[in-house]
Structures are given as C-alpha cells and as structure tokens.
Amino acid sequence: MGYLDPTEYVEYGLTTETTDDWVTTASALMEAHCRRPSLLVTEYVERMRLTAGSQAVRLSYLPLTPLGAATSPLVAVRVRYGRSRRGEMQDPMLAQVATAFSIPGSWSALVPPSVDLNVATGDLTFPMNLLGLNYNEVEVTYTAGLAIVSPALKVACAQIVKNAQATPAMNVKGSKMDTLQMQYFAGSLIDANVQMMLAPYVAQRIG
C-alpha cells in the first residue's frame, strides 16, 4: 500500500504529474528500511530465548497498539522451562523435580495481564513458574504499528519520492518504476532526514 493518498500528493510537495507507482515504491522502501511488512497495525509472533538470570525480553516492533476493540497489544503469551544449557542450571534439585513432572520442554499459556508490559519500550517481564524456576523461552503474539498514517510518515514518503525524482538515473520513461532499481538507490533515497523520521519504527532485534 502507499502511505500517501493521491489527494495528498500536492499537499506534501509532489507535483500533479506524480503517478501512484512512485508512492507505492517509496512506501515499500520505507517498510524494507524498517524491516517490517507494514508500518500500520500488524500482528507479530516472536519466539525468544531468555538470558540466564533474566526474566525480561524486548519486543522487536513498536509502537505497541491494540487491534480493533482489544485493550492490550498482547494477544497471547506462551512460556516454557526448557532443559538448562551449560552453566544455566539454577537449582539441580528443582531441575530434577521439574524433569520428574515432565515440565522441561512443555509450553504453558500465560494470561497476558500477568506479564509486566512497558508499552513505551516494548519490555516484557515474566513471573516465575510454580516451582520457582525461571522460564527460558517465550513466544509472544502481539500487535504493533500505527492505527493511521502519521504526518511524519507521509512527509517521509513524499521526501523519498522527491529524492527519486531528483536522481538523474531514476528519471526514466515508463508507466511503472523498476523496484530493483529503486532498491539499488535506496541508500541515497532514504536520506538522513527520512531515516530520522522512520527511526521509531525500525525493528529493534530483527536483522
């Protein structure tokens, strides 16, 4: 999708001759730079390993935004206590008890409100299980992105189009721009100002 509506082209500094393919390709470049399928609200599933001695992880995509009538961006949370890696065993006796009850390797669902969530940073802190053992792997399903396209994203999209139109090698005749060519010039099209506007939406862990 394009992050600028055709009725907004002139308002954001583009010429009336600008065709939709410029905006569509610029929008795709924005998503590629941010390493996410969309900057609008999307559901993500992340499986992460918890660091030994830590019960916290940070989600990759921000801002966290509930979808539809939901009140929380957390859709589902699963945790498990897996077999400890070398140097991670917390308590050998507890580990033996956990193994006896077949706890290692089995997934358990947590009620999302039981997880401490910092919406601003995407940090999640998990409680310990009933045996007092820390979880060491989590799977979080959540929603993140913008409910509506912000003015900053519209400005960024328009700027990428203007940068492309000002690049001689990009001014080729044709009804549709070549995506591979646009990707090749991405380094110069997404300039420092555009990068600053897109910074809040760049994936924090992926890639």
C-alpha positions in Angstrom: 0.0 0.0 0.0 1.0 3.6 -0.4 1.4 5.8 2.7 0.2 8.9 0.7 -3.3 9.2 -0.7 -3.4 10.6 -4.3 -5.4 13.5 -3.0 -2.4 14.4 -0.7 0.3 14.5 -3.3 0.3 18.2 -3.9 -0.2 19.0 -0.2 3.0 17.2 0.6 5.0 18.8 -2.1 4.7 16.4 -5.0 3.8 17.5 -8.5 0.4 16.8 -10.1 2.2 14.6 -12.6 3.4 12.2 -9.9 2.0 8.7 -10.6 0.9 6.2 -7.9 3.8 3.8 -8.7 6.3 6.4 -7.3 4.5 6.4 -3.9 3.9 2.7 -3.9 7.6 2.0 -4.4 8.6 4.7 -1.9 6.3 3.1 0.7 7.9 -0.3 0.0 11.3 1.2 0.6 10.1 2.6 3.9 8.9 -0.9 5.0 12.2 -2.5 3.9 14.2 0.1 5.8 12.2 -0.6 8.9 12.4 -4.4 8.4 8.7 -4.9 8.8 5.8 -5.9 6.5 3.8 -2.8 7.3 4.0 0.4 9.4 0.3 0.1 10.2 -1.1 -2.2 12.9 0.0 -5.8 12.2 0.1 -9.0 14.3 3.6 -10.4 15.0 4.7 -13.6 16.6 8.1 -13.7 18.2 9.9 -16.6 19.9 12.8 -15.6 22.1 15.3 -17.2 24.4 15.5 -15.6 27.9 19.0 -14.8 29.1 20.0 -16.8 32.2 19.1 -14.9 35.3 16.7 -12.6 33.4 13.0 -12.8 33.1 12.7 -10.0 30.6 12.7 -9.6 26.8 12.2 -6.6 24.5 9.8 -6.9 21.5 11.1 -6.0 18.1 8.3 -3.9 16.8 6.9 -0.6 18.1 4.7 1.2 18.8 2.6 -1.4 20.6 -1.0 -0.8 19.5 -4.2 -2.8 20.4 -6.0 -4.0 17.3 -9.7 -3.2 17.0 -11.7 -3.4 20.2 -8.8 -5.0 22.1 -7.5 -3.2 25.2 -4.0 -4.7 25.1 -1.4 -5.2 22.3 -0.6 -8.7 23.8 -2.7 -11.3 22.0 -1.2 -14.5 23.5 1.8 -15.4 25.6 3.4 -18.8 25.9 6.4 -19.8 28.1 8.3 -22.9 28.8 11.1 -24.1 31.1 13.4 -25.9 28.8 16.4 -28.0 29.7 19.1 -25.7 31.0 22.1 -25.1 28.9 25.6 -25.5 30.3 26.1 -23.0 33.1 22.4 -22.1 33.4 21.1 -24.6 35.9 19.6 -22.6 38.7 19.0 -25.4 41.3 19.8 -29.1 40.5 17.2 -30.3 42.9 14.4 -28.2 41.4 15.6 -29.2 37.9 15.2 -32.9 38.9 11.7 -32.3 40.3 10.8 -30.4 37.1 12.0 -33.3 35.0 10.0 -35.7 37.0 6.9 -33.8 36.2 7.8 -33.5 32.5 7.9 -29.7 32.8 11.0 -29.1 30.6 10.0 -28.6 27.0 6.3 -28.2 27.6 4.6 -24.9 26.7 2.3 -23.1 29.1 0.0 -20.3 28.3 0.1 -17.2 30.5 -2.7 -14.7 30.9 -1.4 -11.5 29.2 -2.3 -9.3 32.2 0.1 -11.4 34.4 3.0 -10.2 32.3 4.5 -6.8 33.1 4.5 -4.8 29.9 6.2 -1.4 29.3 4.2 -0.2 26.3 6.7 2.6 25.6 9.8 0.4 25.3 8.3 -3.0 24.5 9.9 -4.6 27.5 8.2 -7.7 29.0 8.9 -9.2 32.4 7.6 -12.7 33.2 6.8 -14.3 36.5 8.5 -17.4 37.7 6.6 -20.8 37.4 5.1 -22.6 40.4 8.4 -24.4 41.2 10.3 -21.2 41.4 12.2 -21.8 38.2 12.7 -19.1 35.7 11.3 -19.6 32.2 14.0 -19.7 29.5 11.9 -19.5 26.3 8.9 -17.4 25.4 6.6 -16.9 22.5 4.7 -13.7 22.3 1.9 -12.8 19.9 1.2 -9.1 19.8 0.1 -6.2 17.6 2.2 -3.2 16.7 2.1 -0.3 14.3 0.2 2.8 13.6 -3.6 2.9 13.5 -3.5 5.7 11.0 -0.6 7.0 8.9 1.0 9.8 10.8 2.0 13.1 9.1 5.7 12.2 9.7 5.3 9.1 7.6 3.6 11.0 4.9 6.4 13.5 4.8 9.0 10.7 4.7 7.2 9.0 1.8 6.9 12.3 -0.1 10.6 13.0 0.5 11.7 9.6 -0.8 9.6 10.3 -4.0 11.2 13.7 -4.4 14.7 12.3 -3.8 14.0 9.6 -6.5 12.6 12.2 -9.0 15.7 14.4 -8.4 18.1 11.4 -9.1 19.0 11.5 -12.8 19.3 7.7 -13.1 15.8 7.4 -11.7 14.1 9.7 -14.2 13.4 7.0 -16.8 10.4 6.9 -19.1 7.8 4.3 -18.3 4.5 3.8 -16.6 6.0 1.9 -13.7 9.3 2.3 -11.8 11.5 -0.8 -11.5 11.6 -1.9 -7.9 15.0 -3.4 -8.1 16.4 -0.2 -9.4 14.8 1.7 -6.5 16.3 -0.8 -4.0 19.7 -0.1 -5.6 19.4 3.6 -5.0 17.8 3.1 -1.5 21.0 4.4 0.2 20.6 7.9 -1.3 16.8 8.0 -1.5 16.4 7.4 2.2 18.5 10.3 3.4 19.4 11.3 6.9 16.1 13.3 7.4 14.0 10.4 6.3 15.9 8.0 8.5 15.3 10.2 11.5 11.5 10.2 10.7 11.5 6.4 10.4 13.7 5.7 13.4 10.8 5.0 15.8 9.5 2.2 13.5 12.8 0.3 12.8 12.7 -3.2 14.1 14.8 -3.4 17.2 16.0 -7.1 17.0 15.3 -8.5 13.5 18.2 -8.5 11.0 
